[in-house]
C-alpha cells in the first residue's frame, strides 16, 4: 500500500491548501493572550520584588558605609584592569584543564567499564583513584601539590604554582567527570553492544563507534555543569600566590582596605559563568526534545 503523494514543501500532517478553522484560530489567540499576560505578570512581580529589596537594603542604617566599602564605582573602575588581567589567567587555566579533564575522565571511565577478570587490577586502580579524589577536598589537593611537590626539589619537575594548581584541578575534576562518563556508558542498552558485536566489531571498535558517541551525547549537560564549576574553582589557585582575579582583588584591597575589588572579581566571574549556564540549559532542553539517541519526536 503506497502512501499518498505530498507536494514539495508541504507538511505531511497538513495537506496543501489547509487553513485552520475558526475554533483553532480562537485557541491560538487565547494561548497568545495567556502567554503575554503571564510574561507581563512575571515582569511586574520581578520589578516589585527588586524594588522592595533595594529599598529595604538602602534604608538600613549601615548602608552608606557598606556602599562606600563594597560598591564604590570609582574604586571599581580603578581596580578593573588588574582584576581583568588576573581573570585572563583563570580563563586559560580553565580551558587547558578542561581539555585534560575531558580526555582523562573518559579514559578512566572506559577503564572502569572493562569486563573480564584479567582487567580487575585496572578496574581496581581506576576505582581507587575516583574514590580518593572525590573524597579529598579540592583546596587540600591544591595545598598538597602546590606546596608539597616543589618542596621535594626534584630535578626536572616544574615549580610553577600555576602548573601544580592546574594539576590539582585536573586530578580532582577528572574523578567526577569519569563518573559522569561511566554513567553515560552504562546507560547504553546491552542490545547496542550485542548488535555491534554481531556486525563483527571488536570490543574497542564497539566502544569507539557505537557506545561512546551515544554516551557522550547523553551526558553533555552534566559535563557543561562541571565546566561551569571548574570555571569558578579555578580561582582557588590564588591560595598558592598566583596572581589571578581573586589574588589581584586581594592586592588591590590591601592598599586601602576597600573591598570593592572583590565585588568586581565576583561580577567578572558571573559574567563568564552565566553564558555557560544558559548554554547548559539550552543543551539540556535540546536533549530533552531530540531524545538521548537523537531521534526526532
C-alpha positions as a Markdown table, in Angstrom:
| # | Residue | x | y | z |
|---|---|---|---|---|
| 1 | Unk | 0.0 | 0.0 | 0.0 |
| 2 | Unk | 1.6 | 3.3 | -1.1 |
| 3 | Unk | 1.3 | 6.5 | 0.9 |
| 4 | Unk | -0.4 | 9.4 | -0.8 |
| 5 | Unk | 2.0 | 11.8 | -2.5 |
| 6 | Unk | 2.8 | 15.1 | -0.8 |
| 7 | Unk | 3.6 | 18.2 | -2.7 |
| 8 | Unk | 7.1 | 19.6 | -2.3 |
| 9 | Unk | 7.4 | 21.9 | 0.7 |
| 10 | Unk | 4.1 | 20.7 | 2.2 |
| 11 | Unk | 3.9 | 19.1 | 5.6 |
| 12 | Unk | 2.6 | 15.5 | 5.7 |
| 13 | Unk | 0.3 | 16.5 | 8.5 |
| 14 | Unk | -1.1 | 19.5 | 6.7 |
| 15 | Unk | -2.2 | 18.9 | 3.1 |
| 16 | Unk | -1.8 | 21.7 | 0.5 |
| 17 | Unk | -4.4 | 24.4 | 0.9 |
| 18 | Unk | -5.1 | 23.7 | 4.6 |
| 19 | Unk | -6.3 | 26.5 | 6.7 |
| 20 | Unk | -7.0 | 26.5 | 10.5 |
| 21 | Unk | -10.6 | 26.5 | 11.5 |
| 22 | Unk | -12.2 | 29.4 | 13.4 |
| 23 | Unk | -12.0 | 27.3 | 16.6 |
| 24 | Unk | -8.3 | 26.7 | 16.0 |
| 25 | Unk | -7.7 | 30.4 | 15.5 |
| 26 | Unk | -9.6 | 31.2 | 18.6 |
| 27 | Unk | -7.5 | 28.7 | 20.6 |
| 28 | Unk | -4.3 | 30.1 | 19.2 |
| 29 | Unk | -5.3 | 33.7 | 20.0 |
| 30 | Unk | -6.3 | 32.6 | 23.5 |
| 31 | Unk | -2.9 | 30.9 | 24.1 |
| 32 | Unk | -1.1 | 34.0 | 22.8 |
| 33 | Unk | -3.1 | 36.2 | 25.2 |
| 34 | Unk | -2.3 | 33.9 | 28.1 |
| 35 | Unk | 1.4 | 33.9 | 27.2 |
| 36 | Unk | 1.5 | 37.7 | 27.0 |
| 37 | Unk | -0.3 | 38.1 | 30.3 |
| 38 | Unk | 2.0 | 35.6 | 32.0 |
| 39 | Unk | 5.0 | 37.5 | 30.7 |
| 40 | Unk | 3.6 | 40.8 | 31.9 |
| 41 | Unk | 2.8 | 39.4 | 35.4 |
| 42 | Unk | 6.3 | 37.9 | 35.7 |
| 43 | Unk | 7.9 | 41.2 | 34.7 |
| 44 | Unk | 5.8 | 43.2 | 37.1 |
| 45 | Unk | 6.3 | 40.8 | 40.0 |
| 46 | Unk | 10.1 | 40.8 | 39.4 |
| 47 | Unk | 10.2 | 44.6 | 39.4 |
| 48 | Unk | 8.2 | 44.8 | 42.5 |
| 49 | Unk | 10.3 | 42.3 | 44.4 |
| 50 | Unk | 13.5 | 44.0 | 43.2 |
| 51 | Unk | 12.2 | 47.4 | 44.3 |
| 52 | Unk | 11.3 | 46.1 | 47.7 |
| 53 | Unk | 14.8 | 44.5 | 48.2 |
| 54 | Unk | 16.6 | 47.7 | 47.0 |
| 55 | Unk | 14.5 | 49.9 | 49.2 |
| 56 | Unk | 14.9 | 47.6 | 52.2 |
| 57 | Unk | 18.6 | 47.3 | 51.9 |
| 58 | Unk | 19.3 | 51.0 | 51.2 |
| 59 | Unk | 17.1 | 52.1 | 54.1 |
| 60 | Unk | 19.3 | 50.3 | 56.7 |
| 61 | Unk | 21.4 | 52.5 | 58.9 |
| 62 | Unk | 24.7 | 51.0 | 57.8 |
| 63 | Unk | 24.1 | 51.1 | 54.1 |
| 64 | Unk | 26.1 | 54.3 | 53.4 |
| 65 | Unk | 29.2 | 52.7 | 54.9 |
| 66 | Unk | 28.6 | 49.4 | 53.1 |
| 67 | Unk | 28.1 | 51.2 | 49.8 |
| 68 | Unk | 31.4 | 53.1 | 50.3 |
| 69 | Unk | 33.3 | 49.9 | 51.3 |
| 70 | Unk | 31.9 | 47.4 | 48.8 |
| 71 | Unk | 30.2 | 49.3 | 46.0 |
| 72 | Unk | 32.4 | 52.3 | 45.2 |
| 73 | Unk | 32.1 | 53.0 | 41.4 |
| 74 | Unk | 35.4 | 54.9 | 41.3 |
| 75 | Unk | 37.3 | 52.2 | 43.2 |
| 76 | Unk | 35.7 | 49.5 | 40.9 |
| 77 | Unk | 36.9 | 51.3 | 37.8 |
| 78 | Unk | 40.4 | 51.7 | 39.3 |
| 79 | Unk | 40.7 | 48.0 | 40.1 |
| 80 | Unk | 39.1 | 46.7 | 36.9 |
| 81 | Unk | 42.3 | 46.4 | 34.8 |
| 82 | Unk | 44.3 | 44.5 | 37.4 |
| 83 | Unk | 41.4 | 42.1 | 38.2 |
| 84 | Unk | 40.6 | 41.6 | 34.5 |
| 85 | Unk | 44.2 | 40.7 | 33.8 |
| 86 | Unk | 44.1 | 38.2 | 36.6 |
| 87 | Unk | 40.8 | 36.8 | 35.2 |
| 88 | Unk | 42.5 | 36.0 | 31.9 |
| 89 | Unk | 44.8 | 33.6 | 33.8 |
| 90 | Unk | 41.7 | 31.9 | 35.2 |
| 91 | Unk | 40.3 | 31.5 | 31.8 |
| 92 | Unk | 43.5 | 30.0 | 30.4 |
| 93 | Unk | 43.7 | 27.6 | 33.3 |
| 94 | Unk | 40.0 | 26.6 | 32.8 |
| 95 | Unk | 40.5 | 25.9 | 29.1 |
| 96 | Unk | 43.7 | 23.9 | 29.4 |
| 97 | Unk | 42.4 | 21.9 | 32.4 |
| 98 | Unk | 39.0 | 21.4 | 30.8 |
| 99 | Unk | 40.6 | 19.6 | 27.8 |
| 100 | Unk | 42.8 | 17.5 | 30.0 |
| 101 | Unk | 39.9 | 16.6 | 32.3 |
| 102 | Unk | 37.7 | 15.5 | 29.4 |
| 103 | Unk | 40.4 | 13.2 | 27.9 |
| 104 | Unk | 41.5 | 11.7 | 31.3 |
| 105 | Unk | 37.9 | 11.4 | 32.6 |
| 106 | Unk | 36.8 | 9.4 | 29.5 |
| 107 | Unk | 39.9 | 7.2 | 29.8 |
| 108 | Unk | 39.2 | 6.4 | 33.5 |
| 109 | Unk | 35.6 | 5.8 | 32.7 |
| 110 | Unk | 36.5 | 3.3 | 30.0 |
| 111 | Unk | 39.0 | 1.6 | 32.3 |
| 112 | Unk | 36.3 | 1.2 | 34.9 |
| 113 | Unk | 33.9 | -0.4 | 32.4 |
| 114 | Unk | 36.3 | -3.1 | 31.1 |
| 115 | Unk | 35.0 | -6.6 | 31.6 |
| 116 | Unk | 36.8 | -9.8 | 32.5 |
| 117 | Unk | 39.0 | -10.9 | 35.4 |
| 118 | Unk | 42.2 | -10.0 | 33.6 |
| 119 | Unk | 41.2 | -6.3 | 33.8 |
| 120 | Unk | 40.4 | -6.5 | 37.6 |
| 121 | Unk | 43.7 | -4.7 | 38.6 |
| 122 | Unk | 43.0 | -1.9 | 36.1 |
| 123 | Unk | 39.4 | -1.5 | 37.4 |
| 124 | Unk | 40.7 | -1.5 | 40.9 |
| 125 | Unk | 43.2 | 1.3 | 40.3 |
| 126 | Unk | 40.6 | 3.4 | 38.4 |
| 127 | Unk | 38.0 | 2.8 | 41.2 |
| 128 | Unk | 40.6 | 3.7 | 43.9 |
| 129 | Unk | 41.5 | 6.9 | 42.0 |
| 130 | Unk | 38.0 | 8.1 | 41.7 |
| 131 | Unk | 37.1 | 7.3 | 45.3 |
| 132 | Unk | 40.3 | 9.0 | 46.6 |
| 133 | Unk | 40.0 | 12.3 | 44.7 |
| 134 | Unk | 36.2 | 12.5 | 45.1 |
| 135 | Unk | 36.8 | 12.2 | 48.8 |
| 136 | Unk | 39.6 | 14.8 | 49.2 |
| 137 | Unk | 38.6 | 18.5 | 49.3 |
| 138 | Unk | 39.9 | 20.4 | 46.3 |
| 139 | Unk | 41.6 | 23.0 | 48.4 |
| 140 | Unk | 43.5 | 20.3 | 50.3 |
| 141 | Unk | 44.7 | 18.8 | 47.0 |
| 142 | Unk | 45.9 | 22.2 | 45.9 |
| 143 | Unk | 47.9 | 22.7 | 49.1 |
| 144 | Unk | 49.4 | 19.2 | 48.9 |
| 145 | Unk | 50.5 | 19.6 | 45.3 |
| 146 | Unk | 51.3 | 23.3 | 45.3 |
| 147 | Unk | 53.4 | 23.3 | 48.4 |
| 148 | Unk | 54.4 | 19.7 | 48.8 |
| 149 | Unk | 55.8 | 18.7 | 45.4 |
| 150 | Unk | 58.0 | 21.8 | 44.9 |
| 151 | Unk | 59.4 | 21.2 | 48.4 |
| 152 | Unk | 60.8 | 17.8 | 47.3 |
| 153 | Unk | 63.2 | 19.7 | 45.0 |
| 154 | Unk | 63.1 | 17.1 | 42.3 |
| 155 | Unk | 65.2 | 17.6 | 39.2 |
| 156 | Unk | 63.3 | 18.5 | 36.1 |
| 157 | Unk | 60.0 | 19.0 | 38.0 |
| 158 | Unk | 58.4 | 22.4 | 37.4 |
| 159 | Unk | 58.0 | 24.6 | 40.4 |
| 160 | Unk | 55.4 | 27.0 | 38.9 |
| 161 | Unk | 52.4 | 27.3 | 41.2 |
| 162 | Unk | 50.1 | 27.6 | 38.2 |
| 163 | Unk | 51.2 | 24.2 | 37.0 |
| 164 | Unk | 50.5 | 22.5 | 40.3 |
| 165 | Unk | 47.3 | 24.4 | 40.9 |
| 166 | Unk | 46.1 | 23.2 | 37.5 |
| 167 | Unk | 47.3 | 19.7 | 38.2 |
| 168 | Unk | 45.2 | 19.7 | 41.4 |
| 169 | Unk | 42.1 | 20.8 | 39.4 |
| 170 | Unk | 42.7 | 18.1 | 36.8 |
| 171 | Unk | 43.2 | 15.3 | 39.3 |
| 172 | Unk | 40.1 | 16.3 | 41.3 |
| 173 | Unk | 37.7 | 17.0 | 38.5 |
| 174 | Unk | 38.8 | 14.0 | 36.4 |
| 175 | Unk | 37.4 | 11.8 | 39.2 |
| 176 | Unk | 34.0 | 13.5 | 38.9 |
| 177 | Unk | 33.9 | 13.6 | 35.2 |
| 178 | Unk | 35.0 | 10.0 | 34.9 |
| 179 | Unk | 31.9 | 9.0 | 36.9 |
| 180 | Unk | 29.7 | 11.1 | 34.6 |
| 181 | Unk | 31.1 | 9.4 | 31.5 |
| 182 | Unk | 30.8 | 6.0 | 33.2 |
| 183 | Unk | 27.1 | 6.7 | 33.9 |
| 184 | Unk | 26.6 | 7.5 | 30.3 |
| 185 | Unk | 28.4 | 4.4 | 29.1 |
| 186 | Unk | 26.5 | 2.1 | 31.4 |
| 187 | Unk | 23.2 | 3.7 | 30.3 |
| 188 | Unk | 23.6 | 2.3 | 26.8 |
| 189 | Unk | 21.3 | -0.6 | 26.3 |
| 190 | Unk | 23.0 | -4.0 | 26.1 |
| 191 | Unk | 21.3 | -4.5 | 22.7 |
| 192 | Unk | 23.6 | -1.8 | 21.3 |
| 193 | Unk | 26.6 | -3.8 | 22.4 |
| 194 | Unk | 25.2 | -7.0 | 21.0 |
| 195 | Unk | 24.2 | -5.5 | 17.7 |
| 196 | Unk | 27.7 | -4.0 | 17.2 |
| 197 | Unk | 29.5 | -7.3 | 18.1 |
| 198 | Unk | 27.2 | -9.2 | 15.8 |
| 199 | Unk | 28.3 | -7.0 | 12.9 |
| 200 | Unk | 31.9 | -8.0 | 13.6 |
| 201 | Unk | 33.1 | -5.0 | 15.5 |
| 202 | Unk | 35.6 | -5.7 | 18.2 |
| 203 | Unk | 35.2 | -4.5 | 21.8 |
| 204 | Unk | 37.3 | -1.4 | 21.2 |
| 205 | Unk | 35.5 | -0.6 | 17.9 |
| 206 | Unk | 32.1 | -1.0 | 19.7 |
| 207 | Unk | 33.2 | 1.5 | 22.3 |
| 208 | Unk | 34.6 | 3.9 | 19.8 |
| 209 | Unk | 31.9 | 3.9 | 17.1 |
| 210 | Unk | 28.7 | 2.9 | 18.9 |
| 211 | Unk | 28.8 | 3.2 | 22.7 |
| 212 | Unk | 31.0 | 6.3 | 23.5 |
| 213 | Unk | 29.3 | 8.7 | 20.9 |
| 214 | Unk | 25.9 | 7.9 | 22.4 |
| 215 | Unk | 27.1 | 8.1 | 26.0 |
| 216 | Unk | 28.8 | 11.5 | 25.4 |
| 217 | Unk | 25.7 | 12.8 | 23.8 |
| 218 | Unk | 23.6 | 11.8 | 26.9 |
| 219 | Unk | 25.9 | 13.4 | 29.5 |
| 220 | Unk | 26.7 | 16.7 | 27.7 |
| 221 | Unk | 24.5 | 18.8 | 30.1 |
| 222 | Unk | 26.2 | 17.2 | 33.1 |
| 223 | Unk | 29.7 | 17.9 | 31.6 |
| 224 | Unk | 28.8 | 21.5 | 31.0 |
| 225 | Unk | 27.8 | 21.9 | 34.6 |
| 226 | Unk | 31.2 | 20.5 | 35.6 |
| 227 | Unk | 32.8 | 23.1 | 33.3 |
| 228 | Unk | 30.8 | 25.9 | 35.0 |
| 229 | Unk | 32.1 | 24.6 | 38.4 |
| 230 | Unk | 35.6 | 24.4 | 37.1 |
| 231 | Unk | 35.5 | 27.9 | 35.9 |
| 232 | Unk | 34.7 | 29.1 | 39.4 |
| 233 | Unk | 37.1 | 26.8 | 41.2 |
| 234 | Unk | 40.0 | 27.9 | 39.0 |
| 235 | Unk | 40.1 | 30.9 | 41.4 |
| 236 | Unk | 41.2 | 28.6 | 44.2 |
| 237 | Unk | 44.7 | 28.6 | 42.8 |
| 238 | Unk | 45.1 | 32.0 | 44.3 |
| 239 | Unk | 46.0 | 30.3 | 47.6 |
| 240 | Unk | 49.3 | 29.4 | 46.0 |
| 241 | Unk | 50.2 | 33.0 | 45.5 |
| 242 | Unk | 49.2 | 33.0 | 41.8 |
| 243 | Unk | 48.0 | 36.5 | 40.7 |
| 244 | Unk | 44.6 | 35.6 | 39.2 |
| 245 | Unk | 41.4 | 37.6 | 39.5 |
| 246 | Unk | 40.9 | 36.9 | 43.2 |
| 247 | Unk | 44.6 | 37.5 | 44.2 |
| 248 | Unk | 44.6 | 40.7 | 42.2 |
| 249 | Unk | 41.5 | 41.8 | 44.0 |
| 250 | Unk | 43.2 | 41.0 | 47.3 |
| 251 | Unk | 46.2 | 43.0 | 46.4 |
| 252 | Unk | 44.0 | 46.0 | 45.4 |
| 253 | Unk | 42.1 | 45.7 | 48.6 |
| 254 | Unk | 45.2 | 45.7 | 50.7 |
| 255 | Unk | 46.1 | 49.2 | 49.6 |
| 256 | Unk | 43.1 | 51.0 | 51.1 |
| 257 | Unk | 41.0 | 48.2 | 52.8 |
| 258 | Unk | 38.2 | 48.8 | 50.3 |
| 259 | Unk | 36.5 | 45.6 | 49.3 |
| 260 | Unk | 35.1 | 46.8 | 46.0 |
| 261 | Unk | 37.8 | 44.9 | 44.0 |
| 262 | Unk | 36.4 | 41.6 | 45.4 |
| 263 | Unk | 32.9 | 42.6 | 44.1 |
| 264 | Unk | 34.5 | 43.4 | 40.7 |
| 265 | Unk | 36.1 | 39.9 | 40.6 |
| 266 | Unk | 32.9 | 38.3 | 41.6 |
| 267 | Unk | 31.0 | 40.1 | 38.8 |
| 268 | Unk | 33.6 | 39.2 | 36.2 |
| 269 | Unk | 33.3 | 35.5 | 37.3 |
| 270 | Unk | 29.5 | 35.8 | 37.0 |
| 271 | Unk | 29.8 | 37.3 | 33.5 |
| 272 | Unk | 31.7 | 34.2 | 32.5 |
| 273 | Unk | 29.5 | 31.7 | 34.3 |
| 274 | Unk | 26.1 | 32.9 | 33.2 |
| 275 | Unk | 26.6 | 32.3 | 29.5 |
| 276 | Unk | 27.9 | 28.8 | 30.3 |
| 277 | Unk | 24.9 | 28.1 | 32.5 |
| 278 | Unk | 22.5 | 29.3 | 29.8 |
| 279 | Unk | 24.3 | 27.1 | 27.2 |
| 280 | Unk | 23.9 | 24.2 | 29.6 |
| 281 | Unk | 20.1 | 24.8 | 29.9 |
| 282 | Unk | 19.8 | 25.1 | 26.1 |
| 283 | Unk | 21.7 | 21.8 | 25.6 |
| 284 | Unk | 19.5 | 20.1 | 28.2 |
| 285 | Unk | 16.3 | 21.3 | 26.5 |
| 286 | Unk | 17.6 | 20.2 | 23.2 |
| 287 | Unk | 18.5 | 16.8 | 24.6 |
| 288 | Unk | 15.0 | 16.6 | 26.1 |
| 289 | Unk | 13.4 | 17.4 | 22.8 |
| 290 | Unk | 15.5 | 15.3 | 20.5 |
| 291 | Unk | 15.9 | 12.4 | 22.9 |
| 292 | Unk | 19.1 | 10.8 | 24.2 |
| 293 | Unk | 19.6 | 8.9 | 20.9 |
| 294 | Unk | 18.9 | 11.8 | 18.7 |
| 295 | Unk | 15.6 | 10.5 | 17.4 |
| 296 | Unk | 13.2 | 13.3 | 16.3 |
| 297 | Unk | 9.9 | 13.1 | 18.1 |
